[in-house]
Amino acid sequence: AQADESSQAMRRQRLALRAYTGFTPVDREYGKSGSEGQYKFSAASRTFVVDVQGRGVAQSAGLPDVSFRLPGDGGAEIILEDFAVIDGDILLVYYLEYPDGSAGELVRLDKDHFRVRWRRHISGSNIGKPFLYNGYVYLTCSGSIGKVDLRSGKYAWRYDDLNAQLGLNKFELPRMEKGKVIFTGEGVQQPLNVQPIIVEIDDASGSLLRAYNAATQESMAYSTAAARGALP
């Protein structure tokens, strides 16, 4: 009974998260023999199965299976994190895991053949929960925040130096507030007595409005020479 309650609570949590972010986490299934396992999720009336090399198949009753391949690197293991459905297309966020580190990818697959419409590299580790809003997806990772156009896959704006300038290595789920995007960030090994830092971005222009200590409201020094604007 306790296991059932825990499972139901987890399901409610996932549904609430999907309702807010537009994304659903992907679970990894391991074989009995201790194999590397595979990822399995259901979306757009199909069941998707993807292995750690990025080889996937979309299955649906009454329709032929459709094979596809996620872009990556032959030397990297793919770790699927989240998926979303955009006008029938599949949007995936995943890691490319290397022996000496990791990087991320945001990929949109077309709804018919699951070919890559566009691919956007995520420049760091510690990828946060992605967030869909008004035709864009907001991304965070180590030292970086950005806004990607769902149609083109290009950045509307991006800041890549928040680690160097503000010591920020990871971020909470962003939130929208009166035309601003609010990012709450902290260091990976931040001491307990150090408060998170809030970064406010004007959503339309991409201008960094303010960075400040969450507890004291004290502004943090920041150079506006960061990457911003129409980036690839």
C-alpha positions, 0 to 999 in steps of 0.5 A: 500500500505504501508503494502504491501511495508513493507511485501515485504521489510521483505521478501527481508530481510529474503531471503537475510539472508537465502542466507547468513546464510542458515537459515530461521526464523520461525514465530509463529501463534496465535489462535483467542481465545488467545491460545498459538499458533503454528509454521508453516513453509515449507521446503523440499516439506512439511509443518511443524506445531509444537506446543509449547510442541514440537508436530509436524506434516509434511504434504504434498499433496498426502502423509500421515501426519508424526507426530514427537516430538521435544526433550525437557523437559515437563516443558518447552515451545518450542520457535522455532527460525530458520530452515534449510534444510541439504540433505533433513533433517531438522535442527532446532534451538529453545529455551526451555523456563522455568519460571526461564530462558531458554536454547537452542537446535540444532536438526537434524531430518531425512528426512523420518520420522523426527526422531532425528539424533542428538541433541546438547544442546546450553548452554545459552540464547541470541541465535544468528543467526546460520550460515552454512558454509562448513559442519558446523554450527556456534552457539553463545549464552550468553558467548559462541561460537562454531562450530558443525559438521553437520554429527555427531552433535559434537562440533569441538571447543567451548568456554564457558567462554567469559562472565566470561573473556570478559563480552560478553553476545550476539554476532552479526552474525559471518563472515568468513575471510581468514580462521578465524571466526570473532565474534563481541560480547557485554554485554547485558546492555553494556553502549553506550560508550563501544565498542564491542569486536572482537574475532578471531578464527582459523577455522581449529584448533579452536585456539583463535587468538585474542580478542580486542576492536573494536574501539581501537584495544587494545587486551583483556586479555584472558586465553586459558584454555577455553574449546576447541577441540573435545567436546561432 
